[in-house]
Amino acid sequence: MRPGDVYLARFPFGDVPGMKLRPVLLLTGPTGAVPEVLVAYISSVVPALPLDSDILLNPTTPEHSSTNLKVISALRLHKLATLHCSSLVRFLGIISPETSTEVDSRLRAMLGL
């Protein structure tokens, strides 16, 4: 488990109790005595007007094929969660170095770093 990996994970719903199985991007490796990772939400519902914190991932392009996503998806960097590593169900793939650079840049801008 390392930053840039894409996993299928149990991700918390925003406004109701419970979890949903969905792809996530690992932003950190496991941290702490009870290992947790910081992740960003990936959605197959692509917004009509993407935000500055959204990155479109098209698995049919060479740059995003290594994610092993099934459909065009939105990586939503404003939807972050800390998950226990046991919530990571299955490894799917990785993002490209170019996408990793874009993620870093957008997170820095979003967080004012």
Secondary structure, 3 states (H helix, E strand, C coil): CCCCEEEEEEEECCCCCCEEEEEEEECCCCECCCCEEEEEEEECCCCCCCCCCEEEECCCCCCCHHHCCCCCEEEEEEEEEEEEHHHEEEEEEECCHHHHHHHHHHHHHHHCC
